[in-house]
Amino acid sequence: MKKYLFITIFLSGYLFLTMQSCTSDELPEPTAPLCSTTVAVTYDTDIKAIIDKYCAYSGCHVSGFPSGDYSTYEGLEGFTASGSFKDRVVTQKNMPPSYAPDEELKSLDDDELQLIECWIEGGYLEN
C-alpha cells in the first residue's frame, strides 16, 4: 500500500511540475525561409555584389585567373552549370578560402549564404 501511495504522490507531483513549467514558455514565431518569397533572387540584383566582394577581387576569379573568371555572369556560367560553384560554396563551404587577403572576406555571412542558396534553387537567374 505504501508503495502505491508513494508512486501516486510522485506521479502527481511530477505531472504538476511538468504542466507548470510549460505555461510560461513561448515558441518563437516561425519565419518563412528566404527562398519562399515571391521575389526571385538574381545574379544582377543580389549575387553580383557578393561575388565581387568574396570571389572576383584582384588576384582571384578575375579575367585571366586559372580557376575561372567570376567577374561576369557569363564567366561564372560554366561553374554553375557543372555544379562546382554550388559544391565549393554551399556544400563544402570552403569558398572563399581561409587565406583571403582581408579578414572580412574569409567567410560568407548567413544572409549571403542564404541568398546564394536561393539563387541556386531558383536556377541561377541572371536578371
MMTF fields as JSON, N, C-alpha, C and O atoms, coordinates in Angstrom:
{
  "mmtfVersion": "1.0.0",
  "mmtfProducer": "UNKNOWN",
  "numBonds": 507,
  "numAtoms": 508,
  "numGroups": 127,
  "numChains": 1,
  "numModels": 1,
  "chainsPerModel": [1],
  "groupsPerChain": [127],
  "chainIdList": ["A"],
  "bondAtomList": [4, 2, 8, 6, 12, 10, 16, 14, 20, 18, 24, 22, 28, 26, 32, 30, 36, 34, 40, 38, 44, 42, 48, 46, 52, 50, 56, 54, 60, 58, 64, 62, 68, 66, 72, 70, 76, 74, 80, 78, 84, 82, 88, 86, 92, 90, 96, 94, 100, 98, 104, 102, 108, 106, 112, 110, 116, 114, 120, 118, 124, 122, 128, 126, 132, 130, 136, 134, 140, 138, 144, 142, 148, 146, 152, 150, 156, 154, 160, 158, 164, 162, 168, 166, 172, 170, 176, 174, 180, 178, 184, 182, 188, 186, 192, 190, 196, 194, 200, 198, 204, 202, 208, 206, 212, 210, 216, 214, 220, 218, 224, 222, 228, 226, 232, 230, 236, 234, 240, 238, 244, 242, 248, 246, 252, 250, 256, 254, 260, 258, 264, 262, 268, 266, 272, 270, 276, 274, 280, 278, 284, 282, 288, 286, 292, 290, 296, 294, 300, 298, 304, 302, 308, 306, 312, 310, 316, 314, 320, 318, 324, 322, 328, 326, 332, 330, 336, 334, 340, 338, 344, 342, 348, 346, 352, 350, 356, 354, 360, 358, 364, 362, 368, 366, 372, 370, 376, 374, 380, 378, 384, 382, 388, 386, 392, 390, 396, 394, 400, 398, 404, 402, 408, 406, 412, 410, 416, 414, 420, 418, 424, 422, 428, 426, 432, 430, 436, 434, 440, 438, 444, 442, 448, 446, 452, 450, 456, 454, 460, 458, 464, 462, 468, 466, 472, 470, 476, 474, 480, 478, 484, 482, 488, 486, 492, 490, 496, 494, 500, 498, 504, 502],
  "bondOrderList": [1, 1, 1, 1, 1, 1, 1, 1, 1, 1, 1, 1, 1, 1, 1, 1, 1, 1, 1, 1, 1, 1, 1, 1, 1, 1, 1, 1, 1, 1, 1, 1, 1, 1, 1, 1, 1, 1, 1, 1, 1, 1, 1, 1, 1, 1, 1, 1, 1, 1, 1, 1, 1, 1, 1, 1, 1, 1, 1, 1, 1, 1, 1, 1, 1, 1, 1, 1, 1, 1, 1, 1, 1, 1, 1, 1, 1, 1, 1, 1, 1, 1, 1, 1, 1, 1, 1, 1, 1, 1, 1, 1, 1, 1, 1, 1, 1, 1, 1, 1, 1, 1, 1, 1, 1, 1, 1, 1, 1, 1, 1, 1, 1, 1, 1, 1, 1, 1, 1, 1, 1, 1, 1, 1, 1, 1],
  "groupList": [{"groupName": "MET", "atomNameList": ["N", "CA", "C", "O"], "elementList": ["N", "C", "C", "O"], "formalChargeList": [0, 0, 0, 0], "bondAtomList": [1, 0, 2, 1, 3, 2], "bondOrderList": [1, 1, 2], "singleLetterCode": "M", "chemCompType": "L-PEPTIDE LINKING"}, {"groupName": "LYS", "atomNameList": ["N", "CA", "C", "O"], "elementList": ["N", "C", "C", "O"], "formalChargeList": [0, 0, 0, 0], "bondAtomList": [1, 0, 2, 1, 3, 2], "bondOrderList": [1, 1, 2], "singleLetterCode": "K", "chemCompType": "L-PEPTIDE LINKING"}, {"groupName": "TYR", "atomNameList": ["N", "CA", "C", "O"], "elementList": ["N", "C", "C", "O"], "formalChargeList": [0, 0, 0, 0], "bondAtomList": [1, 0, 2, 1, 3, 2], "bondOrderList": [1, 1, 2], "singleLetterCode": "Y", "chemCompType": "L-PEPTIDE LINKING"}, {"groupName": "LEU", "atomNameList": ["N", "CA", "C", "O"], "elementList": ["N", "C", "C", "O"], "formalChargeList": [0, 0, 0, 0], "bondAtomList": [1, 0, 2, 1, 3, 2], "bondOrderList": [1, 1, 2], "singleLetterCode": "L", "chemCompType": "L-PEPTIDE LINKING"}, {"groupName": "PHE", "atomNameList": ["N", "CA", "C", "O"], "elementList": ["N", "C", "C", "O"], "formalChargeList": [0, 0, 0, 0], "bondAtomList": [1, 0, 2, 1, 3, 2], "bondOrderList": [1, 1, 2], "singleLetterCode": "F", "chemCompType": "L-PEPTIDE LINKING"}, {"groupName": "ILE", "atomNameList": ["N", "CA", "C", "O"], "elementList": ["N", "C", "C", "O"], "formalChargeList": [0, 0, 0, 0], "bondAtomList": [1, 0, 2, 1, 3, 2], "bondOrderList": [1, 1, 2], "singleLetterCode": "I", "chemCompType": "L-PEPTIDE LINKING"}, {"groupName": "THR", "atomNameList": ["N", "CA", "C", "O"], "elementList": ["N", "C", "C", "O"], "formalChargeList": [0, 0, 0, 0], "bondAtomList": [1, 0, 2, 1, 3, 2], "bondOrderList": [1, 1, 2], "singleLetterCode": "T", "chemCompType": "L-PEPTIDE LINKING"}, {"groupName": "SER", "atomNameList": ["N", "CA", "C", "O"], "elementList": ["N", "C", "C", "O"], "formalChargeList": [0, 0, 0, 0], "bondAtomList": [1, 0, 2, 1, 3, 2], "bondOrderList": [1, 1, 2], "singleLetterCode": "S", "chemCompType": "L-PEPTIDE LINKING"}, {"groupName": "GLY", "atomNameList": ["N", "CA", "C", "O"], "elementList": ["N", "C", "C", "O"], "formalChargeList": [0, 0, 0, 0], "bondAtomList": [1, 0, 2, 1, 3, 2], "bondOrderList": [1, 1, 2], "singleLetterCode": "G", "chemCompType": "PEPTIDE LINKING"}, {"groupName": "GLN", "atomNameList": ["N", "CA", "C", "O"], "elementList": ["N", "C", "C", "O"], "formalChargeList": [0, 0, 0, 0], "bondAtomList": [1, 0, 2, 1, 3, 2], "bondOrderList": [1, 1, 2], "singleLetterCode": "Q", "chemCompType": "L-PEPTIDE LINKING"}, {"groupName": "CYS", "atomNameList": ["N", "CA", "C", "O"], "elementList": ["N", "C", "C", "O"], "formalChargeList": [0, 0, 0, 0], "bondAtomList": [1, 0, 2, 1, 3, 2], "bondOrderList": [1, 1, 2], "singleLetterCode": "C", "chemCompType": "L-PEPTIDE LINKING"}, {"groupName": "ASP", "atomNameList": ["N", "CA", "C", "O"], "elementList": ["N", "C", "C", "O"], "formalChargeList": [0, 0, 0, 0], "bondAtomList": [1, 0, 2, 1, 3, 2], "bondOrderList": [1, 1, 2], "singleLetterCode": "D", "chemCompType": "L-PEPTIDE LINKING"}, {"groupName": "GLU", "atomNameList": ["N", "CA", "C", "O"], "elementList": ["N", "C", "C", "O"], "formalChargeList": [0, 0, 0, 0], "bondAtomList": [1, 0, 2, 1, 3, 2], "bondOrderList": [1, 1, 2], "singleLetterCode": "E", "chemCompType": "L-PEPTIDE LINKING"}, {"groupName": "PRO", "atomNameList": ["N", "CA", "C", "O"], "elementList": ["N", "C", "C", "O"], "formalChargeList": [0, 0, 0, 0], "bondAtomList": [1, 0, 2, 1, 3, 2], "bondOrderList": [1, 1, 2], "singleLetterCode": "P", "chemCompType": "L-PEPTIDE LINKING"}, {"groupName": "ALA", "atomNameList": ["N", "CA", "C", "O"], "elementList": ["N", "C", "C", "O"], "formalChargeList": [0, 0, 0, 0], "bondAtomList": [1, 0, 2, 1, 3, 2], "bondOrderList": [1, 1, 2], "singleLetterCode": "A", "chemCompType": "L-PEPTIDE LINKING"}, {"groupName": "VAL", "atomNameList": ["N", "CA", "C", "O"], "elementList": ["N", "C", "C", "O"], "formalChargeList": [0, 0, 0, 0], "bondAtomList": [1, 0, 2, 1, 3, 2], "bondOrderList": [1, 1, 2], "singleLetterCode": "V", "chemCompType": "L-PEPTIDE LINKING"}, {"groupName": "HIS", "atomNameList": ["N", "CA", "C", "O"], "elementList": ["N", "C", "C", "O"], "formalChargeList": [0, 0, 0, 0], "bondAtomList": [1, 0, 2, 1, 3, 2], "bondOrderList": [1, 1, 2], "singleLetterCode": "H", "chemCompType": "L-PEPTIDE LINKING"}, {"groupName": "ARG", "atomNameList": ["N", "CA", "C", "O"], "elementList": ["N", "C", "C", "O"], "formalChargeList": [0, 0, 0, 0], "bondAtomList": [1, 0, 2, 1, 3, 2], "bondOrderList": [1, 1, 2], "singleLetterCode": "R", "chemCompType": "L-PEPTIDE LINKING"}, {"groupName": "ASN", "atomNameList": ["N", "CA", "C", "O"], "elementList": ["N", "C", "C", "O"], "formalChargeList": [0, 0, 0, 0], "bondAtomList": [1, 0, 2, 1, 3, 2], "bondOrderList": [1, 1, 2], "singleLetterCode": "N", "chemCompType": "L-PEPTIDE LINKING"}, {"groupName": "TRP", "atomNameList": ["N", "CA", "C", "O"], "elementList": ["N", "C", "C", "O"], "formalChargeList": [0, 0, 0, 0], "bondAtomList": [1, 0, 2, 1, 3, 2], "bondOrderList": [1, 1, 2], "singleLetterCode": "W", "chemCompType": "L-PEPTIDE LINKING"}],
  "groupTypeList": [0, 1, 1, 2, 3, 4, 5, 6, 5, 4, 3, 7, 8, 2, 3, 4, 3, 6, 0, 9, 7, 10, 6, 7, 11, 12, 3, 13, 12, 13, 6, 14, 13, 3, 10, 7, 6, 6, 15, 14, 15, 6, 2, 11, 6, 11, 5, 1, 14, 5, 5, 11, 1, 2, 10, 14, 2, 7, 8, 10, 16, 15, 7, 8, 4, 13, 7, 8, 11, 2, 7, 6, 2, 12, 8, 3, 12, 8, 4, 6, 14, 7, 8, 7, 4, 1, 11, 17, 15, 15, 6, 9, 1, 18, 0, 13, 13, 7, 2, 14, 13, 11, 12, 12, 3, 1, 7, 3, 11, 11, 11, 12, 3, 9, 3, 5, 12, 10, 19, 5, 12, 8, 8, 2, 3, 12, 18],
  "groupIdList": [1, 2, 3, 4, 5, 6, 7, 8, 9, 10, 11, 12, 13, 14, 15, 16, 17, 18, 19, 20, 21, 22, 23, 24, 25, 26, 27, 28, 29, 30, 31, 32, 33, 34, 35, 36, 37, 38, 39, 40, 41, 42, 43, 44, 45, 46, 47, 48, 49, 50, 51, 52, 53, 54, 55, 56, 57, 58, 59, 60, 61, 62, 63, 64, 65, 66, 67, 68, 69, 70, 71, 72, 73, 74, 75, 76, 77, 78, 79, 80, 81, 82, 83, 84, 85, 86, 87, 88, 89, 90, 91, 92, 93, 94, 95, 96, 97, 98, 99, 100, 101, 102, 103, 104, 105, 106, 107, 108, 109, 110, 111, 112, 113, 114, 115, 116, 117, 118, 119, 120, 121, 122, 123, 124, 125, 126, 127],
  "secStructList": [7, 2, 2, 2, 2, 2, 2, 2, 2, 2, 2, 2, 2, 2, 2, 2, 2, 2, 2, 2, 2, 2, 6, 6, 7, 7, 7, 7, 7, 7, 7, 7, 7, 4, 4, 4, 1, 1, 1, 7, 7, 7, 0, 0, 0, 0, 0, 2, 2, 2, 2, 2, 2, 2, 6, 1, 5, 6, 6, 5, 1, 1, 6, 6, 7, 6, 6, 7, 7, 7, 1, 1, 2, 2, 2, 2, 2, 2, 2, 2, 2, 2, 6, 2, 2, 2, 0, 0, 0, 0, 0, 1, 7, 7, 7, 1, 7, 6, 6, 7, 1, 1, 4, 4, 4, 4, 1, 7, 7, 2, 2, 2, 2, 2, 2, 2, 2, 2, 2, 2, 2, 6, 6, 7, 7, 7, 7],
  "xCoordList": [0.814, 0.0, 0.865, 0.587, 1.924, 2.803, 3.46, 3.663, 3.784, 4.443, 3.528, 3.987, 2.241, 1.289, 1.036, 0.894, 0.978, 0.775, 1.959, 1.784, 3.155, 4.369, 4.369, 4.659, 4.048, 4.029, 2.969, 3.214, 1.804, 0.723, 1.151, 0.954, 1.727, 2.184, 3.301, 3.301, 4.241, 5.347, 4.834, 5.226, 3.959, 3.423, 2.596, 2.674, 1.818, 1.018, 1.918, 1.67, 2.95, 3.899, 4.63, 4.808, 5.049, 5.764, 4.874, 5.304, 3.632, 2.705, 2.435, 2.381, 2.266, 2.021, 3.195, 2.997, 4.412, 5.592, 5.794, 6.158, 5.561, 5.725, 4.745, 5.112, 3.509, 2.498, 2.769, 2.549, 3.233, 3.507, 4.715, 4.738, 5.7, 6.924, 6.722, 7.525, 5.681, 5.464, 4.516, 4.408, 3.827, 2.816, 3.403, 2.729, 4.616, 5.198, 6.129, 6.651, 6.339, 7.193, 6.461, 5.275, 7.172, 6.598, 7.516, 8.734, 6.932, 7.708, 7.892, 6.98, 9.048, 9.234, 8.341, 8.017, 7.957, 7.154, 7.972, 9.133, 7.384, 8.14, 8.382, 7.527, 9.55, 9.864, 9.947, 10.452, 9.447, 9.479, 10.888, 11.557, 11.352, 12.681, 12.728, 11.733, 13.868, 14.042, 13.646, 13.08, 13.924, 13.643, 12.162, 11.779, 11.326, 9.897, 9.241, 8.036, 10.009, 9.429, 9.07, 9.578, 8.214, 7.776, 8.762, 8.644, 9.721, 10.722, 11.893, 12.478, 12.226, 13.326, 14.671, 14.848, 15.602, 16.968, 17.711, 17.719, 18.332, 19.031, 20.481, 20.855, 21.29, 22.7, 22.87, 23.587, 22.208, 22.38, 21.945, 22.63, 20.828, 20.267, 20.891, 21.144, 21.141, 21.516, 22.901, 23.568, 23.329, 24.51, 25.807, 26.865, 25.739, 26.96, 27.773, 28.997, 27.11, 27.838, 28.561, 29.671, 27.945, 28.584, 29.776, 30.846, 29.591, 30.674, 31.832, 32.991, 31.521, 32.573, 33.338, 34.556, 32.625, 33.255, 34.133, 35.252, 33.632, 34.316, 35.099, 35.988, 34.78, 35.367, 36.153, 37.287, 35.554, 36.144, 36.867, 36.507, 37.879, 38.71, 40.114, 40.423, 40.943, 42.29, 43.033, 43.223, 43.443, 44.201, 43.349, 43.875, 42.045, 41.184, 39.944, 39.233, 39.682, 38.499, 38.174, 37.017, 39.192, 39.024, 39.588, 40.139, 39.457, 39.943, 41.391, 42.255, 41.643, 42.98, 43.298, 44.347, 42.423, 42.669, 42.484, 41.474, 43.426, 43.363, 42.13, 41.717, 41.546, 40.372, 39.056, 38.028, 39.075, 37.841, 37.679, 38.213, 36.915, 36.614, 35.172, 34.242, 34.981, 33.64, 33.179, 32.138, 33.93, 33.585, 32.38, 31.857, 31.934, 30.729, 29.863, 30.342, 28.596, 27.683, 28.137, 28.109, 28.554, 28.999, 30.221, 30.33, 31.132, 32.316, 31.992, 32.694, 30.944, 30.534, 29.652, 29.546, 29.022, 28.047, 28.543, 27.821, 29.726, 30.246, 30.37, 30.172, 30.693, 30.869, 29.526, 29.4, 28.524, 27.189, 26.58, 25.945, 26.773, 26.221, 26.821, 26.123, 28.1, 28.762, 28.488, 28.72, 27.993, 27.747, 28.937, 28.839, 30.067, 31.267, 31.12, 31.643, 30.414, 30.196, 29.396, 29.784, 28.289, 27.453, 28.245, 28.175, 28.99, 29.763, 30.744, 30.817, 31.488, 32.515, 31.918, 32.376, 30.904, 30.368, 29.342, 29.382, 28.427, 27.317, 27.581, 27.35, 28.057, 28.237, 29.501, 29.433, 30.647, 31.91, 32.151, 32.869, 31.556, 31.718, 33.199, 33.617, 33.979, 35.397, 35.756, 36.924, 34.763, 34.972, 34.182, 33.02, 34.75, 36.111, 37.117, 36.793, 38.337, 39.361, 39.787, 39.642, 40.299, 40.72, 41.906, 42.207, 42.58, 43.729, 43.361, 44.24, 42.071, 41.655, 42.447, 42.771, 42.761, 43.629, 43.038, 43.782, 41.742, 41.088, 40.314, 39.624, 40.42, 39.728, 38.229, 37.597, 37.666, 36.24, 35.844, 34.686, 36.78, 36.48, 36.608, 36.438, 36.894, 37.174, 35.945, 36.076, 34.75, 33.552, 32.315, 32.202, 31.399, 30.116, 29.304, 29.361, 28.544, 27.669, 26.413, 26.21, 25.587, 24.425, 23.47, 22.931, 23.257, 22.352, 22.898, 22.146, 24.187, 24.808, 24.738, 24.43, 25.021, 24.949, 23.51, 23.286, 22.549, 21.136, 20.75, 20.045, 21.2, 20.909, 21.491, 20.832, 22.717, 23.342, 22.568, 22.344, 22.162, 21.379, 20.055, 19.635, 19.399, 18.141, 18.376, 17.565, 19.469, 19.812, 19.999, 19.513, 20.693, 20.915, 19.574, 19.275, 18.76, 17.465, 16.57, 15.757, 16.719, 15.905, 16.402, 15.772, 17.521, 18.015, 19.059, 19.199, 19.794, 20.888, 20.409, 21.041, 19.323, 18.791, 19.782, 20.429, 19.888, 20.814, 20.172, 20.76, 18.988, 18.327, 16.823, 16.103],
  "yCoordList": [-1.178, 0.0, 1.252, 2.202, 1.258, 2.415, 2.658, 3.797, 1.554, 1.653, 2.359, 3.229, 2.002, 2.608, 4.067, 4.901, 4.374, 5.747, 6.605, 7.719, 6.083, 6.81, 7.069, 8.186, 6.061, 6.207, 7.225, 8.048, 7.182, 8.12, 9.549, 10.453, 9.748, 11.089, 11.554, 12.705, 10.683, 11.027, 11.448, 12.493, 10.633, 10.939, 12.213, 13.001, 12.426, 13.644, 14.875, 15.871, 14.795, 15.906, 16.154, 17.301, 15.099, 15.214, 15.872, 16.789, 15.399, 15.988, 17.451, 18.276, 17.786, 19.167, 20.051, 21.118, 19.619, 20.414, 20.523, 21.583, 19.446, 19.442, 20.403, 21.165, 20.362, 21.233, 22.689, 23.569, 22.963, 24.326, 24.912, 26.105, 24.097, 24.618, 25.036, 25.802, 24.556, 24.87, 26.037, 26.541, 26.477, 27.511, 28.845, 29.621, 29.14, 30.433, 30.346, 31.366, 29.152, 29.004, 29.496, 29.222, 30.222, 30.671, 30.261, 30.422, 29.739, 29.372, 30.598, 31.418, 30.738, 31.881, 31.742, 30.635, 32.868, 32.855, 32.23, 32.59, 31.302, 30.707, 31.754, 32.593, 31.685, 32.597, 31.805, 30.683, 32.404, 31.739, 31.791, 32.818, 30.706, 30.739, 31.786, 32.022, 32.404, 33.453, 32.979, 33.75, 31.754, 31.233, 31.12, 30.964, 31.192, 31.053, 32.37, 32.41, 33.443, 34.722, 34.687, 33.856, 35.571, 35.602, 36.343, 36.291, 37.024, 37.753, 36.823, 36.231, 36.703, 35.826, 36.452, 37.667, 35.62, 36.05, 35.966, 34.918, 37.063, 37.077, 37.49, 38.114, 37.125, 37.48, 39.006, 39.544, 39.687, 41.14, 41.883, 42.807, 41.496, 42.222, 41.823, 42.684, 40.54, 40.059, 39.427, 39.577, 38.738, 37.88, 38.551, 38.29, 39.398, 40.012, 40.717, 40.586, 41.448, 42.162, 41.177, 41.456, 40.043, 39.027, 38.417, 38.251, 38.081, 37.51, 38.501, 38.12, 39.767, 40.783, 40.929, 41.111, 40.848, 41.012, 39.816, 39.998, 38.598, 37.411, 36.619, 35.845, 36.8, 35.922, 36.67, 36.308, 37.698, 38.38, 39.651, 40.751, 39.494, 40.629, 40.397, 39.301, 41.388, 41.322, 40.072, 39.857, 39.267, 38.055, 36.809, 35.728, 36.942, 35.775, 35.89, 36.894, 34.894, 34.773, 36.024, 36.433, 36.616, 37.726, 37.289, 36.194, 38.119, 37.797, 37.316, 37.982, 36.15, 35.57, 34.658, 34.013, 34.583, 33.715, 32.262, 31.945, 31.37, 29.992, 29.199, 28.273, 29.536, 28.79, 29.459, 29.185, 30.323, 30.914, 32.383, 32.91, 33.024, 34.452, 34.589, 34.304, 35.023, 35.184, 36.639, 36.972, 37.502, 38.922, 39.221, 40.335, 38.251, 38.406, 37.16, 36.09, 37.321, 36.183, 35.107, 33.917, 35.534, 34.589, 33.795, 32.6, 34.459, 33.774, 32.742, 31.741, 32.985, 32.1, 30.951, 29.919, 31.133, 30.161, 28.724, 27.811, 28.503, 27.135, 26.463, 25.253, 27.223, 26.678, 26.413, 25.485, 27.231, 26.962, 25.755, 24.916, 25.663, 24.547, 23.203, 22.19, 23.202, 21.944, 21.531, 20.382, 22.47, 22.178, 22.46, 22.324, 22.853, 23.077, 24.307, 24.327, 25.327, 26.519, 26.137, 26.472, 25.441, 25.012, 24.111, 24.262, 23.186, 22.259, 22.997, 22.715, 23.928, 24.621, 25.621, 25.713, 26.366, 27.445, 26.947, 27.347, 26.085, 25.669, 24.339, 24.219, 23.349, 22.021, 21.952, 21.647, 22.235, 22.159, 23.385, 23.312, 24.496, 25.778, 26.132, 26.595, 25.904, 26.256, 27.412, 27.625, 28.131, 29.349, 30.456, 30.244, 31.592, 31.959, 31.197, 30.707, 31.112, 30.349, 31.054, 32.269, 30.29, 30.858, 31.793, 32.539, 31.77, 32.654, 33.942, 34.619, 34.283, 35.526, 36.687, 36.662, 37.701, 38.777, 39.656, 40.326, 39.665, 40.523, 39.632, 38.708, 39.893, 39.101, 39.032, 38.0, 40.129, 40.2, 39.227, 38.816, 38.864, 38.023, 36.533, 35.728, 36.153, 34.744, 33.862, 32.64, 34.434, 33.591, 34.425, 35.588, 33.784, 34.417, 34.478, 33.561, 35.56, 35.554, 34.748, 34.389, 34.469, 33.6, 34.141, 33.37, 35.453, 36.044, 35.905, 35.62, 36.103, 35.964, 34.513, 34.255, 33.591, 32.179, 31.791, 31.036, 32.303, 32.033, 32.572, 31.897, 33.773, 34.338, 33.463, 33.204, 33.013, 32.156, 30.845, 30.372, 30.261, 29.023, 29.243, 28.396, 30.372, 30.676, 30.898, 30.483, 31.543, 31.765, 30.417, 30.215, 29.525, 28.19, 27.463, 26.927, 27.45, 26.781, 27.371, 26.662, 28.67, 29.343, 29.165, 29.654, 28.475, 28.197, 29.17, 29.329, 29.826, 30.735, 31.838, 32.082, 32.494, 33.549, 34.706, 35.09, 35.249, 36.365, 37.687, 38.442, 37.967, 39.232, 39.069, 40.027],
  "zCoordList": [0.0, 0.0, 0.0, -0.732, 0.826, 0.879, -0.477, -0.899, -1.143, -2.445, -3.442, -4.181, -3.478, -4.407, -4.066, -4.96, -2.785, -2.347, -2.772, -3.266, -2.58, -2.988, -4.49, -4.919, -5.296, -6.757, -7.164, -8.046, -6.539, -6.854, -6.541, -7.353, -5.38, -4.982, -5.91, -6.347, -6.212, -7.102, -8.478, -8.996, -9.068, -10.396, -10.389, -11.332, -9.363, -9.251, -9.191, -9.869, -8.384, -8.276, -9.58, -9.988, -10.226, -11.496, -12.55, -13.249, -12.66, -13.626, -13.31, -14.223, -12.051, -11.651, -12.049, -12.632, -11.741, -12.076, -13.588, -14.098, -14.281, -15.726, -16.381, -17.275, -15.936, -16.527, -16.175, -17.008, -14.98, -14.558, -15.283, -15.585, -15.559, -16.156, -17.609, -18.141, -18.253, -19.667, -19.88, -20.998, -18.839, -19.046, -19.451, -20.128, -19.068, -19.425, -20.636, -21.087, -21.16, -22.339, -23.576, -23.757, -24.424, -25.677, -26.805, -26.723, -27.844, -29.014, -29.887, -29.998, -30.507, -31.397, -32.625, -33.055, -33.169, -34.383, -35.501, -35.694, -36.237, -37.345, -38.425, -38.707, -39.013, -40.097, -41.385, -41.418, -42.428, -43.726, -44.275, -44.163, -44.863, -45.472, -46.568, -47.254, -46.731, -47.719, -49.102, -49.876, -49.426, -50.766, -51.057, -52.217, -50.052, -50.3, -50.672, -50.922, -50.712, -51.106, -52.578, -53.332, -52.975, -54.368, -55.256, -56.48, -54.673, -55.439, -55.741, -54.834, -57.009, -57.414, -57.061, -57.157, -56.658, -56.408, -57.736, -58.382, -58.142, -59.426, -59.248, -58.255, -60.239, -60.238, -60.212, -59.368, -61.14, -61.251, -59.995, -59.557, -59.416, -58.281, -56.946, -56.102, -56.748, -55.416, -55.308, -54.284, -56.326, -56.214, -56.665, -56.093, -57.668, -58.207, -57.118, -57.074, -56.26, -55.188, -54.258, -53.805, -53.976, -53.127, -53.853, -53.267, -55.131, -55.935, -56.034, -55.875, -56.296, -56.399, -55.083, -55.083, -53.977, -52.662, -52.282, -51.801, -52.496, -51.996, -53.04, -52.686, -54.32, -55.331, -56.407, -56.72, -56.961, -58.113, -57.687, -58.106, -56.861, -56.456, -57.0, -57.468, -56.945, -57.519, -57.051, -55.854, -58.004, -57.695, -57.544, -57.278, -57.71, -57.527, -58.41, -58.349, -59.214, -60.071, -60.878, -60.972, -61.451, -62.395, -63.736, -63.853, -64.729, -66.064, -66.007, -65.438, -66.606, -66.637, -65.468, -65.468, -64.47, -63.324, -63.761, -64.391, -63.448, -63.952, -63.508, -64.207, -62.386, -61.901, -62.271, -61.651, -63.262, -63.753, -63.44, -62.464, -64.315, -64.193, -63.722, -64.477, -62.488, -61.928, -61.979, -61.413, -62.643, -62.654, -63.542, -63.511, -64.329, -65.142, -64.996, -64.619, -65.298, -65.256, -66.234, -65.921, -67.415, -68.44, -67.975, -68.248, -67.278, -66.77, -65.704, -65.563, -64.969, -63.874, -64.358, -63.694, -65.514, -66.025, -66.093, -65.69, -66.581, -66.682, -65.331, -65.22, -64.312, -62.962, -62.286, -61.487, -62.61, -62.066, -62.769, -62.129, -64.095, -64.864, -64.449, -64.41, -64.144, -63.774, -62.33, -61.953, -61.526, -60.116, -59.224, -58.005, -59.81, -58.988, -58.092, -56.978, -58.569, -57.738, -56.492, -55.373, -56.687, -55.554, -54.616, -53.397, -55.178, -54.36, -53.452, -52.256, -54.01, -53.219, -52.231, -51.093, -52.658, -51.822, -50.812, -49.649, -51.236, -50.375, -49.678, -48.475, -50.408, -49.822, -48.965, -47.774, -49.572, -48.833, -47.958, -46.961, -48.33, -47.618, -47.437, -46.376, -48.495, -48.409, -49.345, -49.67, -49.757, -50.523, -49.852, -49.506, -49.66, -50.013, -49.153, -48.072, -49.66, -48.933, -47.647, -47.512, -46.732, -45.449, -45.583, -44.651, -46.712, -46.892, -47.636, -48.168, -47.678, -48.327, -47.724, -46.537, -48.53, -48.072, -46.974, -46.258, -46.832, -45.86, -44.887, -45.316, -43.612, -42.59, -42.877, -42.65, -43.374, -43.676, -44.787, -44.864, -45.631, -46.786, -46.508, -47.424, -45.306, -45.021, -44.946, -45.009, -44.812, -44.834, -45.135, -44.746, -45.842, -46.134, -44.85, -44.031, -44.673, -43.505, -43.853, -45.013, -42.874, -43.069, -44.13, -44.924, -44.154, -45.137, -46.552, -47.485, -46.713, -48.033, -48.521, -49.684, -47.638, -47.992, -48.351, -49.297, -47.603, -47.882, -49.262, -50.012, -49.599, -50.92, -52.026, -53.033, -51.837, -52.844, -52.975, -54.089, -51.864, -51.915, -52.648, -53.436, -52.393, -53.079, -54.569, -55.397, -54.905, -56.308, -57.017, -58.13, -56.369, -56.93, -57.09, -58.157, -56.007, -56.067, -57.146, -57.74, -57.401, -58.403, -59.82, -60.757, -60.002, -61.335, -61.853, -63.065, -60.962, -61.343, -62.288, -63.316, -61.964, -62.836, -62.958, -61.984, -64.161, -64.395, -63.978, -63.204, -64.477, -64.122, -64.094, -63.814]
}
